[in-house]
């Protein structure tokens, strides 16, 4: 672990990811549909929603050649950074790539419906 010799290393604890990545080949949709990413979180600095949006911008700049091959990011949630998150997506030119649904009371069903449409 890189942090073993860092100051305060006694207080560092490794917490493994709770989701295991898929094994083998990851397949993109064949029907021309854009891959879909979904994030459900409170729109606040601690949740890193801005980092997800910045990652989408990097994909737009350096990812696959065709813009319609870029994934869509659907954000579900609300919070103190709502205006900032919306402005960030708009200012980065990601209006068609990042969709902010806001607070959705029954988000599980809306996420399922969003996934079914893509």
DRENPA-3360 file (N, C-alpha, C; in nm, 2 decimals, always signed):
BEGIN
1 = XXXXXXXX = +0.08/-0.12/+0.00/+0.00/+0.00/+0.00/+0.09/+0.12/+0.00 ~ +0.06/+0.22/-0.08/+0.14/+0.34/-0.10/+0.15/+0.42/+0.03 ~ +0.05/+0.42/+0.11/+0.04/+0.51/+0.23/+0.11/+0.45/+0.35 ~ +0.17/+0.33/+0.34/+0.23/+0.27/+0.45/+0.33/+0.36/+0.53 ~ +0.41/+0.43/+0.45/+0.51/+0.51/+0.52/+0.47/+0.66/+0.53 ~ +0.35/+0.69/+0.50/+0.30/+0.83/+0.51/+0.29/+0.87/+0.65 ~ +0.30/+1.00/+0.68/+0.28/+1.05/+0.81/+0.13/+1.02/+0.85 ~ +0.11/+0.97/+0.97/-0.02/+0.93/+1.02/-0.07/+0.80/+0.96;
9 = XXXXXXXX = +0.02/+0.72/+0.91/-0.02/+0.59/+0.85/-0.09/+0.50/+0.95 ~ -0.07/+0.52/+1.07/-0.14/+0.44/+1.17/-0.29/+0.46/+1.17 ~ -0.33/+0.57/+1.11/-0.47/+0.61/+1.11/-0.54/+0.58/+0.98 ~ -0.46/+0.53/+0.88/-0.51/+0.50/+0.75/-0.57/+0.36/+0.75 ~ -0.68/+0.34/+0.69/-0.74/+0.21/+0.68/-0.79/+0.19/+0.54 ~ -0.76/+0.08/+0.48/-0.81/+0.05/+0.35/-0.95/-0.01/+0.36 ~ -1.04/+0.05/+0.28/-1.18/+0.00/+0.28/-1.20/-0.05/+0.13 ~ -1.21/-0.18/+0.11/-1.23/-0.23/-0.03/-1.36/-0.18/-0.09;
17 = XXXXXXXX = -1.36/-0.17/-0.22/-1.48/-0.14/-0.29/-1.59/-0.24/-0.26 ~ -1.71/-0.20/-0.24/-1.82/-0.29/-0.21/-1.88/-0.36/-0.34 ~ -1.84/-0.31/-0.45/-1.89/-0.36/-0.58/-1.77/-0.43/-0.65 ~ -1.79/-0.55/-0.70/-1.68/-0.61/-0.77/-1.70/-0.59/-0.92 ~ -1.59/-0.55/-0.99/-1.60/-0.53/-1.13/-1.63/-0.66/-1.21 ~ -1.70/-0.64/-1.32/-1.73/-0.76/-1.40/-1.61/-0.83/-1.45 ~ -1.62/-0.96/-1.45/-1.50/-1.04/-1.51/-1.52/-1.06/-1.66 ~ -1.41/-1.06/-1.72/-1.42/-1.08/-1.87/-1.44/-0.95/-1.95;
25 = XXXXXXXX = -1.49/-0.97/-2.06/-1.51/-0.86/-2.16/-1.64/-0.78/-2.12 ~ -1.63/-0.65/-2.12/-1.74/-0.56/-2.10/-1.80/-0.53/-2.24 ~ -1.92/-0.56/-2.26/-1.98/-0.54/-2.39/-2.07/-0.41/-2.40 ~ -2.05/-0.33/-2.50/-2.13/-0.22/-2.52/-2.26/-0.26/-2.60 ~ -2.36/-0.18/-2.59/-2.49/-0.21/-2.66/-2.46/-0.22/-2.81 ~ -2.52/-0.32/-2.88/-2.50/-0.34/-3.02/-2.60/-0.26/-3.11 ~ -2.71/-0.22/-3.05/-2.82/-0.16/-3.12/-2.79/-0.01/-3.15 ~ -2.67/+0.04/-3.12/-2.64/+0.18/-3.14/-2.68/+0.27/-3.03;
33 = XXXXXXXX = -2.74/+0.21/-2.92/-2.77/+0.29/-2.80/-2.64/+0.33/-2.73 ~ -2.65/+0.45/-2.67/-2.53/+0.50/-2.59/-2.52/+0.42/-2.46 ~ -2.40/+0.39/-2.42/-2.39/+0.33/-2.28/-2.45/+0.43/-2.18 ~ -2.50/+0.38/-2.07/-2.57/+0.46/-1.97/-2.50/+0.44/-1.83 ~ -2.46/+0.55/-1.77/-2.41/+0.55/-1.63/-2.52/+0.62/-1.55 ~ -2.54/+0.56/-1.43/-2.64/+0.62/-1.34/-2.58/+0.65/-1.20 ~ -2.60/+0.77/-1.15/-2.55/+0.80/-1.02/-2.66/+0.86/-0.93 ~ -2.68/+0.80/-0.82/-2.78/+0.85/-0.73/-2.71/+0.90/-0.60;
41 = XXXXXXXX = -2.72/+1.03/-0.57/-2.64/+1.08/-0.46/-2.69/+1.22/-0.42 ~ -2.66/+1.26/-0.30/-2.69/+1.39/-0.26/-2.59/+1.48/-0.33 ~ -2.64/+1.59/-0.39/-2.56/+1.68/-0.46/-2.48/+1.77/-0.36 ~ -2.37/+1.72/-0.31/-2.29/+1.79/-0.22/-2.14/+1.76/-0.25 ~ -2.05/+1.84/-0.20/-1.91/+1.82/-0.23/-1.86/+1.68/-0.18 ~ -1.91/+1.63/-0.07/-1.86/+1.50/-0.02/-1.89/+1.38/-0.12 ~ -1.99/+1.40/-0.20/-2.03/+1.28/-0.29/-1.95/+1.28/-0.42 ~ -1.89/+1.39/-0.46/-1.80/+1.38/-0.58/-1.88/+1.38/-0.71;
49 = XXXXXXXX = -2.00/+1.44/-0.71/-2.07/+1.44/-0.83/-2.00/+1.53/-0.94 ~ -1.93/+1.63/-0.89/-1.86/+1.72/-0.98/-1.75/+1.64/-1.05 ~ -1.69/+1.55/-0.98/-1.58/+1.46/-1.04/-1.64/+1.37/-1.15 ~ -1.76/+1.32/-1.13/-1.82/+1.24/-1.23/-1.85/+1.32/-1.36 ~ -1.89/+1.45/-1.34/-1.92/+1.54/-1.45/-1.79/+1.57/-1.52 ~ -1.68/+1.60/-1.45/-1.55/+1.63/-1.51/-1.50/+1.50/-1.58 ~ -1.53/+1.39/-1.53/-1.49/+1.26/-1.60/-1.56/+1.25/-1.74 ~ -1.69/+1.29/-1.74/-1.76/+1.29/-1.86/-1.70/+1.38/-1.97;
57 = XXXXXXXX = -1.65/+1.50/-1.92/-1.59/+1.59/-2.01/-1.46/+1.54/-2.06 ~ -1.38/+1.46/-1.98/-1.26/+1.40/-2.03/-1.29/+1.29/-2.13 ~ -1.40/+1.22/-2.11/-1.44/+1.12/-2.21/-1.48/+1.19/-2.34 ~ -1.55/+1.31/-2.33/-1.58/+1.38/-2.45/-1.46/+1.43/-2.53 ~ -1.36/+1.47/-2.45/-1.24/+1.52/-2.52/-1.15/+1.41/-2.57 ~ -1.13/+1.30/-2.49/-1.03/+1.20/-2.53/-1.08/+1.06/-2.55 ~ -1.21/+1.05/-2.54/-1.27/+0.92/-2.55/-1.29/+0.88/-2.70 ~ -1.39/+0.79/-2.72/-1.42/+0.74/-2.86/-1.45/+0.86/-2.95;
65 = XXXXXXXX = -1.42/+0.84/-3.08/-1.43/+0.95/-3.17/-1.58/+1.00/-3.19 ~ -1.68/+0.92/-3.19/-1.81/+0.96/-3.22/-1.88/+1.01/-3.09 ~ -1.94/+1.13/-3.09/-2.00/+1.18/-2.97/-2.11/+1.09/-2.93 ~ -2.19/+1.03/-3.02/-2.30/+0.94/-2.98/-2.25/+0.81/-2.92 ~ -2.12/+0.78/-2.92/-2.06/+0.66/-2.86/-2.03/+0.69/-2.71 ~ -2.03/+0.82/-2.67/-2.01/+0.85/-2.53/-2.12/+0.81/-2.44 ~ -2.09/+0.77/-2.32/-2.20/+0.73/-2.23/-2.28/+0.85/-2.19 ~ -2.40/+0.82/-2.15/-2.49/+0.92/-2.09/-2.48/+0.91/-1.94;
73 = XXXXXXXX = -2.47/+1.02/-1.87/-2.47/+1.01/-1.72/-2.60/+1.07/-1.67 ~ -2.68/+0.98/-1.60/-2.81/+1.02/-1.54/-2.78/+1.04/-1.39 ~ -2.80/+1.16/-1.34/-2.78/+1.19/-1.20/-2.92/+1.21/-1.13 ~ -2.94/+1.13/-1.02/-3.06/+1.14/-0.94/-3.02/+1.19/-0.81 ~ -3.08/+1.30/-0.76/-3.05/+1.35/-0.63/-3.06/+1.50/-0.63 ~ -3.06/+1.56/-0.51/-3.07/+1.70/-0.48/-2.98/+1.73/-0.37 ~ -2.95/+1.86/-0.35/-2.86/+1.90/-0.24/-2.81/+2.04/-0.25 ~ -2.73/+2.08/-0.16/-2.68/+2.21/-0.15/-2.60/+2.26/-0.28;
81 = XXXXXXXX = -2.54/+2.16/-0.35/-2.46/+2.20/-0.47/-2.54/+2.18/-0.60 ~ -2.67/+2.18/-0.59/-2.76/+2.16/-0.71/-2.73/+2.26/-0.82 ~ -2.73/+2.39/-0.78/-2.71/+2.49/-0.88/-2.57/+2.48/-0.94 ~ -2.47/+2.45/-0.86/-2.33/+2.44/-0.90/-2.32/+2.32/-1.00 ~ -2.38/+2.20/-0.97/-2.37/+2.08/-1.05/-2.43/+2.11/-1.19 ~ -2.55/+2.17/-1.19/-2.62/+2.20/-1.31/-2.54/+2.30/-1.40 ~ -2.48/+2.40/-1.33/-2.40/+2.50/-1.41/-2.27/+2.44/-1.46 ~ -2.21/+2.35/-1.39/-2.09/+2.28/-1.43/-2.12/+2.20/-1.56;
89 = XXXXXXXX = -2.22/+2.12/-1.55/-2.26/+2.04/-1.67/-2.28/+2.13/-1.79 ~ -2.36/+2.24/-1.77/-2.39/+2.33/-1.88/-2.27/+2.40/-1.93 ~ -2.18/+2.45/-1.84/-2.06/+2.53/-1.88/-1.96/+2.44/-1.96 ~ -1.96/+2.31/-1.93/-1.87/+2.22/-1.99/-1.93/+2.16/-2.13 ~ -2.05/+2.21/-2.16/-2.11/+2.16/-2.29/-2.16/+2.02/-2.28 ~ -2.21/+1.98/-2.16/-2.25/+1.84/-2.15/-2.40/+1.83/-2.13 ~ -2.47/+1.93/-2.18/-2.62/+1.92/-2.17/-2.68/+1.80/-2.23 ~ -2.63/+1.75/-2.34/-2.69/+1.62/-2.40/-2.63/+1.50/-2.34;
97 = XXXXXXXX = -2.53/+1.51/-2.26/-2.46/+1.39/-2.21/-2.48/+1.37/-2.06 ~ -2.50/+1.47/-1.98/-2.53/+1.46/-1.84/-2.68/+1.51/-1.82 ~ -2.76/+1.42/-1.77/-2.90/+1.45/-1.74/-2.92/+1.45/-1.59 ~ -2.96/+1.57/-1.54/-2.98/+1.58/-1.39/-3.13/+1.58/-1.37 ~ -3.18/+1.47/-1.31/-3.32/+1.44/-1.28/-3.37/+1.51/-1.16 ~ -3.27/+1.55/-1.06/-3.31/+1.61/-0.94/-3.36/+1.50/-0.84 ~ -3.43/+1.55/-0.74/-3.48/+1.46/-0.64/-3.60/+1.38/-0.69 ~ -3.59/+1.25/-0.69/-3.70/+1.17/-0.75/-3.74/+1.08/-0.63;
105 = XXXXXXXX = -3.87/+1.09/-0.58/-3.91/+1.02/-0.47/-3.90/+0.87/-0.49 ~ -3.93/+0.82/-0.61/-3.92/+0.68/-0.63/-3.81/+0.65/-0.73 ~ -3.69/+0.69/-0.69/-3.58/+0.68/-0.79/-3.55/+0.54/-0.84 ~ -3.58/+0.44/-0.76/-3.55/+0.30/-0.81/-3.63/+0.27/-0.94 ~ -3.75/+0.31/-0.94/-3.84/+0.29/-1.06/-3.79/+0.38/-1.17 ~ -3.76/+0.50/-1.14/-3.71/+0.59/-1.25/-3.58/+0.55/-1.31 ~ -3.49/+0.50/-1.23/-3.36/+0.45/-1.28/-3.39/+0.33/-1.37 ~ -3.48/+0.24/-1.33/-3.52/+0.12/-1.41/-3.58/+0.17/-1.54;
113 = XXXXXX = -3.66/+0.27/-1.54/-3.72/+0.32/-1.66/-3.62/+0.38/-1.75 ~ -3.53/+0.46/-1.69/-3.42/+0.52/-1.77/-3.34/+0.42/-1.84 ~ -3.30/+0.31/-1.77/-3.22/+0.21/-1.82/-3.30/+0.13/-1.93 ~ -3.43/+0.12/-1.92/-3.51/+0.04/-2.02/-3.51/+0.12/-2.15 ~ -3.51/+0.25/-2.14/-3.52/+0.34/-2.26/-3.39/+0.35/-2.34 ~ -3.28/+0.31/-2.28/-3.15/+0.32/-2.35/-3.10/+0.19/-2.40;
% end
